[in-house]
Amino acid sequence: MKSYNTLADALSDLKIRGYEADFATTSDCLYCGDVDIRLNAEEFIIDEVYHFKVEGNPDEGTVLYAITSLEGVKGILVDGYGTNARHSDFQMAHHLHTHHSVFE
């Protein structure tokens, strides 16, 4: 897994490497409007995870997930942790947090 100094560097490199879909969390799935795909927690794999901390507050920050759907769609999800976390469905939160914890 690579190391990046900034979120922008990571996003740029992942896009070059084929992670083009831009996923967002909904109440119960990941959604990408560009390719009109919805993924439940069991329908994607988290390939890589990168953490970017908020300066001055190590308990808050941004997490970048590089994701591949079981159908082969590659994309990214930018989420927060701490009070910045946005995933609201328990199953999705558990899936993301499990991978988030593994890579810390």
N, C-alpha and C positions, 0 to 999 in steps of 0.2 A: 504494500500500500504506500502511496506517495505521501509526501508531507508538503503542505502549502502554508504560506505566510498569511494569505488573506482569503476570504470567501470568494472574492472576484477571481483570483487566480485559480482556485479549485473549480469554480463554475466554468471558466473558460477551457481548462484542460479536459474536464469531463465531457463538455460538448464536443471537443475535438475527438474524443475517444468514443463518441456515438451515443452519449446520454443526452438525447435531444428533447424528450418529452418533459414538460414542466408539470409535475404532480402537485396537487394540493389536498389537504385533508378535508373530508366532509364529515358528517356525523357518523357515518359507518363504513367509509371506504376512502381510497385514494382516487382522485379524479384528474384526468387531463383532458381539457376541452379541445386542444389541438388535434388529438387523434380520437376524441370521444370514447375514452376507455375508463371504466370503473374497475378498481381492483379491491377485492376484499383481502383481509390479512393473509389468508392462505394462498392467494393468487400471485404473489410476488416474492422475490428474493432480494434481500439487502446485500449488495455486493461490497460496498465500502461505506464507511462512516467517518466524517471529519467534524471536529469540534472547534469552534471559534468562541473564545471567552470574551465577555464584556470587560473591558479594562476597568479595574477598580472594584469589580464585583465577580469573583470567581464562581459564584453559585448561579449566575445567569449567563446566557449566551445563545449561540446558534449552532444547530446541528445540521449538517448536510448529508443526506442519504443518497447514494447512487443505487438505483433500483432497476431490476430487470423483471418484467412480468413473465409468467409461465409461457406466454405466447411469443416472447422475445422482444417486446417493446422495452427500450432502455430509456430511463429518465432520471430526474432528480426530484428530491423533496427537500425543501429548506424548512426547518422547524426550529422552535426555540426549546430551551430547557429552563428549569426553574419556573419562575412566574411567567416566562415567555412561551411556555408550551401551549400548542394549539390543538393537538389531537384530542377529540372528545369521546370517542367510542372506546369502551374498556378493552375490547379485543384488539383494536388497532393500537391503542396506547401500549398495551402489553407487548405486542409484536415489535413495535418500534423501540420500546424501552429495553427489551431483552437484547436486541442488537446493539443499542446504545451502550448498555452496560458491558457487553462483551468486548467492545473496542476501546473502552476507557483505559 
